[in-house]
Amino acid sequence: MVHPAGPPNPRPWVLFVCTALAAFAVRTVYILQMADPALNPFFAHPILDAAVHRRWALGILDGTWPPSEPFFRAPLYPYFLAGLYRVFGPDNAVAVQLVHGLVSALGAGLAGLIARRVWGNRSGWFAGMGMAVLWPSIFFSAELLDVTLAVTLNLLLWWLLLRESTWRNLLAAGLVWGLAIICRPLILAIAPAVVLYLARRADGPVRDPRRWIALAAGLALAVLPVTVRNVVRGGEPVLVAASGGVNFYIGNNPHTDGRVAFLPGAPMDWQGEMSEVRDLAARETGRPMSALAADRYFWGKGFAFWREHPLDAMKLTARKAWLLLAAGERSNNKSLPFWRARSPLLRWPVWLGWAPVLALAIVGLRRRETDPATRSLMVGSLVLYALALVPFFINCRFRLPLLAWLMVPAGAGADRILRAVRMGLWNPRFRRGLVAAVVILLAVWLPDLIGYRHDPSRDFESWRILGDAYEKSGDLAHAAGSYREALDLDRRYARREYQPLVPALHMRLGGVLAKMGRWREAQGAFGAVVRERPDWWQAYGNLALCYEQTGRPDLARQAWQRVLELHPGDALAKQRLGLR
């Protein structure tokens, strides 16, 4: 095959190394910036899913994880993280995260190699460098999340499948596919596309069944140990993880917005453990639940939502389909606009995102010289993965695998547009593809431009959570500053859903100020608490301590008396008032 950009460079690894190094350089800068505890206390003290992964990885090292039940989430990433902790130590967060940056950078090199193999050298450079500056990929390289590893495995799978269909290559492809499955099981959904692609290839395994066996053997090498472990130690036949049902219910219930992983009925401090899911199912059913039974129970609850509220379910699905296509990246664990604004690197509007990559990918996939079998693999993988994602919930992190795959044909699209501009190759097929790309670009971008405006300067919740992280890390000055930012936002842009949190936020601010010895300022914070919650006896006790420290014993005595009115058995109040 003669590539449209000329003969391919005989040294493809030059492209791989250069694009990977460029991507690693960008990610290294970002990671080192975000490692600054004054900027990002979450780097050393992760929250939510990142904290769960850290806890599981540490449990692997000390022998307390996994428990004697099937895996709740796919296990590859916790073991990968445990390996990094074994090598670098669990407190060397920078080294651990730089390895994540390296894994992400390898994905950029792979994107370049895939595009080069299909469309030529110049397309490879566009795809690899595009992946290097893809801002969601950069952002998640600094998080303890499985998506970075999953994206690179997915790209490696495509690259191996596009190589010559020898039994060795197919064995390697099966092994990588299996690793991707035990990292994020949703990748199983592309099986029809893979089978169809291999069946259509002239050198495919249709004429040699041993090649199918090699692919299956590779899959089994990665997946079968997890399944066997679930059966032997967990006692139940779970292929990889028993979280499909609860994730389906999270994405299909009357309270979901289709984006955030909120589990109705779970406590606010839900830690994402299988035992918590079993306990919730047991409370709701009134009988003990195994892991598999709980998983089936929540599958049933999700389908019950569809049976009982079909119109609401269809509207919700339409909303999730829109979230899948929309230009704006929706947040999950952390507010993306807030953290982009805090990043000295990502705050600049020069990084690639969803909308331009999607438009360029459409141009690339329509290139006439694209092999039909290859196009079927790429389009099939994208469509099947997207369809498998919609029933659950959609946000930036979960559609990043799609975005990374799209970057491959996007490189070909950029190359084709450059050729058209330089050489005047505006044939009708290309013009139709370009018009379609522009229409789709506007369709996914304009509605978000008009209706989705997340102003990070008004993000009460992110400032509140940031204050908690600073306080946990011992940085009291930044904690107080963050709490004050949140309270100032509440005064200027009060939102009803945040009002129950405001008294507690004043309480946290007062506690931080008291630890710093700033008693008069702490008094103001505790005073705000009792004005909004006159029944909060702990706030009166803290207020009494402030009065004592600032030399106002009469006011302190009144506050202690109020404590006893609200909480008659309080020992400290009795002591301060001289009572027994």
HUSUL-V859518 format. One record per residue. RES is the residue in three letters. SS is DSSP state (@ for helix, = for strand, . for the rest). OMEGA is omega in whole degrees, -180 to 180 (999 if undefined). NEAR is the number of other ideal C-beta (glycine too) atoms within 8 Angstrom. Layout:
res & ss & omega & near
RES & SS & OMEGA & NEAR
RES & SS & OMEGA & NEAR
//
This chain:
res & ss & omega & near
MET & . & 176 & 4
VAL & . & -177 & 4
HIS & . & -178 & 11
PRO & . & 179 & 11
ALA & . & -177 & 10
GLY & . & -180 & 8
PRO & . & -180 & 5
PRO & . & 177 & 10
ASN & . & -178 & 9
PRO & . & 180 & 4
ARG & . & -176 & 6
PRO & @ & -177 & 12
TRP & @ & 173 & 6
VAL & @ & 177 & 8
LEU & @ & -178 & 17
PHE & @ & -176 & 13
VAL & @ & -177 & 9
CYS & @ & -179 & 9
THR & @ & 178 & 18
ALA & @ & 178 & 13
LEU & @ & 177 & 9
ALA & @ & 179 & 12
ALA & @ & -179 & 16
PHE & @ & 178 & 11
ALA & @ & 179 & 8
VAL & @ & -178 & 12
ARG & @ & 177 & 15
THR & @ & 177 & 10
VAL & @ & -179 & 9
TYR & @ & -178 & 16
ILE & @ & -180 & 15
LEU & @ & 176 & 8
GLN & @ & -177 & 11
MET & @ & 177 & 11
ALA & . & 179 & 12
ASP & . & -177 & 8
PRO & . & 177 & 10
ALA & . & 179 & 5
LEU & . & -170 & 7
ASN & . & 179 & 10
PRO & @ & 179 & 13
PHE & @ & -179 & 10
PHE & @ & 179 & 13
ALA & . & -178 & 8
HIS & . & -175 & 9
PRO & . & -180 & 11
ILE & . & 173 & 10
LEU & @ & -174 & 8
ASP & @ & 179 & 8
ALA & @ & 178 & 13
ALA & @ & 177 & 10
VAL & @ & 180 & 11
HIS & @ & 179 & 15
ARG & @ & -179 & 12
ARG & @ & 180 & 10
TRP & @ & 179 & 13
ALA & @ & 177 & 15
LEU & @ & 177 & 12
GLY & @ & 176 & 11
ILE & @ & -178 & 12
LEU & @ & -178 & 10
ASP & @ & 174 & 6
GLY & . & -179 & 6
THR & . & 179 & 4
TRP & . & 3 & 10
PRO & . & 177 & 9
PRO & . & -179 & 6
SER & . & 177 & 5
GLU & . & 179 & 13
PRO & . & 176 & 13
PHE & . & 176 & 15
PHE & . & 175 & 12
ARG & . & 179 & 8
ALA & . & -166 & 13
PRO & . & -172 & 12
LEU & @ & -175 & 11
TYR & @ & 177 & 13
PRO & @ & 178 & 13
TYR & @ & 174 & 10
PHE & @ & -180 & 9
LEU & @ & 177 & 14
ALA & @ & 177 & 13
GLY & @ & 178 & 8
LEU & @ & 178 & 12
TYR & @ & 178 & 13
ARG & @ & -177 & 6
VAL & @ & -171 & 6
PHE & @ & -175 & 8
GLY & . & -176 & 6
PRO & . & -179 & 8
ASP & . & 179 & 4
ASN & . & -174 & 8
ALA & @ & -178 & 9
VAL & @ & -179 & 9
ALA & @ & 180 & 9
VAL & @ & -177 & 13
GLN & @ & 176 & 14
LEU & @ & 174 & 10
VAL & @ & 174 & 10
HIS & @ & 178 & 15
GLY & @ & 178 & 15
LEU & @ & 178 & 10
VAL & @ & 178 & 12
SER & @ & -180 & 17
ALA & @ & 176 & 14
LEU & @ & 176 & 10
GLY & @ & 177 & 16
ALA & @ & 177 & 17
GLY & @ & 179 & 15
LEU & @ & 177 & 14
ALA & @ & 178 & 18
GLY & @ & 180 & 18
LEU & @ & -179 & 14
ILE & @ & -180 & 15
ALA & @ & 178 & 17
ARG & @ & -178 & 17
ARG & @ & -175 & 11
VAL & @ & -171 & 12
TRP & @ & 177 & 16
GLY & . & -170 & 12
ASN & @ & -176 & 12
ARG & @ & 176 & 10
SER & @ & 178 & 17
GLY & @ & 178 & 19
TRP & @ & 178 & 13
PHE & @ & -178 & 14
ALA & @ & -178 & 18
GLY & @ & 179 & 22
MET & @ & 175 & 12
GLY & @ & 177 & 15
MET & @ & 180 & 16
ALA & @ & -177 & 12
VAL & . & 178 & 11
LEU & = & -167 & 15
TRP & @ & 176 & 11
PRO & @ & 177 & 13
SER & @ & 177 & 16
ILE & @ & -177 & 16
PHE & @ & -174 & 14
PHE & @ & 175 & 13
SER & . & 179 & 15
ALA & . & -179 & 13
GLU & . & 176 & 11
LEU & . & -177 & 11
LEU & . & -174 & 11
ASP & . & -170 & 11
VAL & @ & 180 & 13
THR & @ & 178 & 15
LEU & @ & -179 & 13
ALA & @ & -179 & 14
VAL & @ & -178 & 14
THR & @ & 176 & 13
LEU & @ & 179 & 13
ASN & @ & 178 & 13
LEU & @ & 177 & 15
LEU & @ & 177 & 10
LEU & @ & 178 & 13
TRP & @ & -177 & 15
TRP & @ & 180 & 12
LEU & @ & 180 & 11
LEU & @ & -178 & 11
LEU & @ & 175 & 10
ARG & . & 178 & 9
GLU & . & -173 & 5
SER & . & 173 & 11
THR & . & -179 & 8
TRP & @ & 178 & 9
ARG & @ & 179 & 7
ASN & @ & -180 & 11
LEU & @ & 174 & 16
LEU & @ & 178 & 12
ALA & @ & 179 & 10
ALA & @ & 178 & 13
GLY & @ & 179 & 17
LEU & @ & 179 & 12
VAL & @ & 177 & 13
TRP & @ & 178 & 15
GLY & @ & 177 & 14
LEU & @ & 177 & 11
ALA & @ & 179 & 13
ILE & @ & -180 & 15
ILE & . & 169 & 13
CYS & . & 174 & 13
ARG & . & -172 & 11
PRO & @ & -178 & 11
LEU & @ & -179 & 8
ILE & @ & 173 & 16
LEU & @ & -174 & 7
ALA & @ & -176 & 9
ILE & @ & -177 & 11
ALA & @ & 179 & 7
PRO & @ & 180 & 8
ALA & @ & 180 & 14
VAL & @ & -179 & 12
VAL & @ & 180 & 8
LEU & @ & 180 & 11
TYR & @ & -179 & 15
LEU & @ & 179 & 16
ALA & @ & -177 & 8
ARG & @ & -178 & 9
ARG & . & -180 & 9
ALA & . & 179 & 3
ASP & . & -176 & 5
GLY & . & -174 & 12
PRO & @ & -178 & 13
VAL & @ & -177 & 6
ARG & @ & -177 & 4
ASP & . & -177 & 7
PRO & @ & -179 & 6
ARG & @ & 179 & 8
ARG & @ & 173 & 14
TRP & @ & 179 & 10
ILE & @ & 179 & 8
ALA & @ & 178 & 14
LEU & @ & 180 & 15
ALA & @ & 180 & 9
ALA & @ & 177 & 10
GLY & @ & 176 & 17
LEU & @ & -176 & 13
ALA & @ & 180 & 10
LEU & @ & -178 & 11
ALA & @ & -170 & 15
VAL & @ & -173 & 13
LEU & @ & 177 & 8
PRO & @ & 179 & 8
VAL & @ & -180 & 13
THR & @ & 180 & 12
VAL & @ & 178 & 8
ARG & @ & 179 & 10
ASN & @ & -179 & 16
VAL & @ & -173 & 11
VAL & @ & -177 & 7
ARG & . & -179 & 9
GLY & . & 176 & 13
GLY & . & -178 & 9
GLU & . & -177 & 12
PRO & . & 178 & 7
VAL & . & -175 & 15
LEU & . & -180 & 9
VAL & . & -175 & 13
ALA & . & -177 & 13
ALA & . & -179 & 15
SER & . & -178 & 11
GLY & @ & -178 & 10
GLY & @ & -178 & 15
VAL & @ & 177 & 12
ASN & @ & 177 & 11
PHE & @ & 178 & 13
TYR & @ & 176 & 15
ILE & @ & -180 & 13
GLY & . & -177 & 13
ASN & . & 176 & 13
ASN & . & -174 & 11
PRO & . & -173 & 6
HIS & . & -173 & 5
THR & . & 173 & 12
ASP & . & 179 & 6
GLY & . & -174 & 10
ARG & . & -172 & 10
VAL & . & -179 & 8
ALA & . & 178 & 7
PHE & . & -179 & 8
LEU & . & -180 & 10
PRO & . & 179 & 7
GLY & . & 179 & 6
ALA & . & 177 & 7
PRO & . & -178 & 5
MET & . & -180 & 3
ASP & . & 179 & 4
TRP & . & -174 & 8
GLN & . & 177 & 7
GLY & . & 180 & 8
GLU & . & 178 & 8
MET & @ & -179 & 14
SER & @ & 180 & 8
GLU & @ & 178 & 12
VAL & @ & 178 & 15
ARG & @ & -179 & 12
ASP & @ & 179 & 8
LEU & @ & 178 & 12
ALA & @ & 180 & 13
ALA & @ & 178 & 12
ARG & @ & -176 & 8
GLU & @ & -178 & 8
THR & @ & -178 & 8
GLY & . & 178 & 5
ARG & . & 180 & 5
PRO & . & -177 & 4
MET & . & 169 & 11
SER & . & 180 & 10
ALA & @ & -178 & 16
LEU & @ & 179 & 11
ALA & @ & 178 & 9
ALA & @ & 178 & 18
ASP & @ & 179 & 15
ARG & @ & 179 & 9
TYR & @ & -178 & 13
PHE & @ & 169 & 14
TRP & @ & 180 & 12
GLY & @ & 179 & 9
LYS & @ & 177 & 10
GLY & @ & 178 & 14
PHE & @ & 176 & 9
ALA & @ & 176 & 8
PHE & @ & 178 & 14
TRP & @ & -180 & 10
ARG & @ & -173 & 6
GLU & @ & -178 & 6
HIS & . & -173 & 8
PRO & @ & -180 & 8
LEU & @ & 178 & 6
ASP & @ & -180 & 9
ALA & @ & 179 & 11
MET & @ & 176 & 8
LYS & @ & 179 & 8
LEU & @ & 179 & 11
THR & @ & 177 & 10
ALA & @ & 178 & 8
ARG & @ & -180 & 10
LYS & @ & 176 & 13
ALA & @ & 177 & 9
TRP & @ & 178 & 8
LEU & @ & 179 & 12
LEU & @ & -175 & 12
LEU & @ & -171 & 8
ALA & . & -177 & 12
ALA & . & -176 & 9
GLY & . & 178 & 7
GLU & . & -179 & 9
ARG & . & -176 & 11
SER & . & 173 & 12
ASN & . & -178 & 11
ASN & . & -178 & 8
LYS & . & -179 & 11
SER & . & -178 & 11
LEU & @ & 178 & 11
PRO & @ & 180 & 11
PHE & @ & -176 & 11
TRP & @ & 172 & 13
ARG & @ & 179 & 12
ALA & @ & 179 & 9
ARG & @ & -177 & 9
SER & . & 176 & 12
PRO & . & -178 & 4
LEU & . & -172 & 10
LEU & . & 180 & 11
ARG & . & -179 & 8
TRP & . & -175 & 6
PRO & . & -177 & 3
VAL & . & -172 & 4
TRP & . & 180 & 10
LEU & = & 176 & 9
GLY & . & -170 & 11
TRP & @ & -169 & 12
ALA & @ & 180 & 10
PRO & @ & 179 & 10
VAL & @ & 178 & 15
LEU & @ & -179 & 14
ALA & @ & 179 & 13
LEU & @ & 180 & 15
ALA & @ & 178 & 14
ILE & @ & 177 & 14
VAL & @ & -178 & 16
GLY & @ & -178 & 19
LEU & @ & 179 & 13
ARG & . & -180 & 12
ARG & . & -173 & 12
ARG & . & -174 & 5
GLU & . & 179 & 8
THR & . & 178 & 13
ASP & . & -177 & 8
PRO & @ & 180 & 7
ALA & @ & 179 & 9
THR & @ & 178 & 11
ARG & @ & -180 & 10
SER & @ & 177 & 12
LEU & @ & -175 & 15
MET & @ & -179 & 13
VAL & @ & 179 & 10
GLY & @ & 179 & 13
SER & @ & -178 & 13
LEU & @ & -177 & 11
VAL & @ & -178 & 9
LEU & @ & 178 & 12
TYR & @ & 179 & 15
ALA & @ & 180 & 10
LEU & @ & 179 & 8
ALA & @ & -178 & 9
LEU & @ & -173 & 13
VAL & @ & 180 & 11
PRO & . & -177 & 8
PHE & . & 176 & 10
PHE & . & -167 & 13
ILE & . & 170 & 13
ASN & . & -174 & 13
CYS & @ & -176 & 11
ARG & @ & -174 & 11
PHE & @ & 175 & 12
ARG & @ & 177 & 12
LEU & @ & 175 & 13
PRO & @ & 176 & 14
LEU & @ & -179 & 12
LEU & @ & 179 & 13
ALA & @ & 176 & 15
TRP & @ & -180 & 14
LEU & @ & -178 & 12
MET & @ & -180 & 16
VAL & @ & 177 & 17
PRO & @ & 176 & 14
ALA & @ & 176 & 17
GLY & @ & 177 & 21
ALA & @ & 178 & 19
GLY & @ & 178 & 17
ALA & @ & 178 & 13
ASP & @ & -178 & 16
ARG & @ & 179 & 13
ILE & @ & 178 & 11
LEU & @ & 177 & 9
ARG & @ & -180 & 11
ALA & @ & -179 & 12
VAL & @ & -175 & 6
ARG & @ & -171 & 6
MET & @ & 178 & 6
GLY & . & -178 & 5
LEU & . & -176 & 7
TRP & . & -179 & 6
ASN & . & -175 & 6
PRO & @ & -180 & 5
ARG & @ & 179 & 8
PHE & @ & -180 & 13
ARG & @ & 179 & 9
ARG & @ & 178 & 9
GLY & @ & 180 & 11
LEU & @ & 177 & 11
VAL & @ & 179 & 8
ALA & @ & 180 & 10
ALA & @ & 180 & 13
VAL & @ & 179 & 9
VAL & @ & -180 & 8
ILE & @ & 177 & 11
LEU & @ & 179 & 12
LEU & @ & -178 & 8
ALA & @ & -179 & 9
VAL & @ & -175 & 13
TRP & @ & -174 & 10
LEU & @ & 179 & 7
PRO & @ & 177 & 10
ASP & @ & 178 & 11
LEU & @ & -178 & 8
ILE & @ & -169 & 6
GLY & @ & -178 & 6
TYR & . & -180 & 9
ARG & . & 179 & 4
HIS & . & -178 & 9
ASP & . & -178 & 7
PRO & @ & 179 & 12
SER & @ & 179 & 5
ARG & @ & -172 & 7
ASP & . & -179 & 13
PHE & @ & -173 & 12
GLU & @ & -179 & 9
SER & @ & 177 & 12
TRP & @ & 180 & 13
ARG & @ & -179 & 13
ILE & @ & 178 & 9
LEU & @ & 177 & 10
GLY & @ & 177 & 20
ASP & @ & -179 & 10
ALA & @ & 177 & 12
TYR & @ & -180 & 13
GLU & @ & 180 & 12
LYS & @ & -179 & 8
SER & @ & 179 & 10
GLY & . & 179 & 5
ASP & . & -172 & 11
LEU & @ & -179 & 11
ALA & @ & 178 & 7
HIS & @ & 177 & 11
ALA & @ & 179 & 14
ALA & @ & 179 & 13
GLY & @ & -180 & 9
SER & @ & 177 & 13
TYR & @ & 180 & 15
ARG & @ & 175 & 9
GLU & @ & -180 & 10
ALA & @ & -179 & 14
LEU & @ & 177 & 12
ASP & @ & 176 & 8
LEU & @ & 178 & 12
ASP & @ & 179 & 14
ARG & @ & -175 & 6
ARG & @ & -174 & 6
TYR & . & -174 & 7
ALA & . & 176 & 8
ARG & . & -172 & 8
ARG & @ & -176 & 5
GLU & @ & -179 & 4
TYR & @ & -175 & 11
GLN & @ & 177 & 9
PRO & @ & -179 & 5
LEU & @ & -172 & 8
VAL & @ & 178 & 11
PRO & @ & 179 & 13
ALA & @ & 179 & 7
LEU & @ & 173 & 14
HIS & @ & 180 & 14
MET & @ & 179 & 15
ARG & @ & 178 & 13
LEU & @ & 179 & 15
GLY & @ & 179 & 17
GLY & @ & 179 & 10
VAL & @ & 180 & 14
LEU & @ & 178 & 13
ALA & @ & 177 & 13
LYS & @ & -180 & 7
MET & . & -179 & 9
GLY & . & 180 & 5
ARG & . & -168 & 8
TRP & @ & -180 & 11
ARG & @ & 177 & 8
GLU & @ & 177 & 8
ALA & @ & 178 & 15
GLN & @ & 179 & 13
GLY & @ & 180 & 9
ALA & @ & 180 & 13
PHE & @ & 176 & 16
GLY & @ & 177 & 9
ALA & @ & 179 & 10
VAL & @ & -175 & 14
VAL & @ & 175 & 12
ARG & @ & -179 & 6
GLU & @ & 180 & 8
ARG & . & -176 & 8
PRO & . & 179 & 5
ASP & . & -176 & 5
TRP & . & -172 & 12
TRP & @ & 178 & 11
GLN & @ & 179 & 7
ALA & @ & 176 & 14
TYR & @ & 177 & 15
GLY & @ & 178 & 14
ASN & @ & 178 & 14
LEU & @ & 178 & 13
ALA & @ & 178 & 16
LEU & @ & 177 & 10
CYS & @ & 179 & 15
TYR & @ & 178 & 13
GLU & @ & -177 & 10
GLN & @ & -179 & 7
THR & . & 172 & 9
GLY & . & 177 & 4
ARG & . & -174 & 8
PRO & @ & -179 & 8
ASP & @ & 178 & 6
LEU & @ & 178 & 9
ALA & @ & -180 & 13
ARG & @ & 178 & 11
GLN & @ & -180 & 8
ALA & @ & 177 & 13
TRP & @ & 178 & 14
GLN & @ & 178 & 10
ARG & @ & 176 & 10
VAL & @ & -178 & 14
LEU & @ & 176 & 12
GLU & @ & -177 & 6
LEU & @ & -176 & 9
HIS & . & -169 & 8
PRO & . & -176 & 5
GLY & . & -175 & 4
ASP & . & -175 & 11
ALA & @ & -178 & 6
LEU & @ & 178 & 7
ALA & @ & 178 & 14
LYS & @ & 179 & 10
GLN & @ & -178 & 8
ARG & @ & -180 & 11
LEU & . & 178 & 10
GLY & . & -179 & 4
LEU & . & 177 & 5
ARG & . & 999 & 2
//
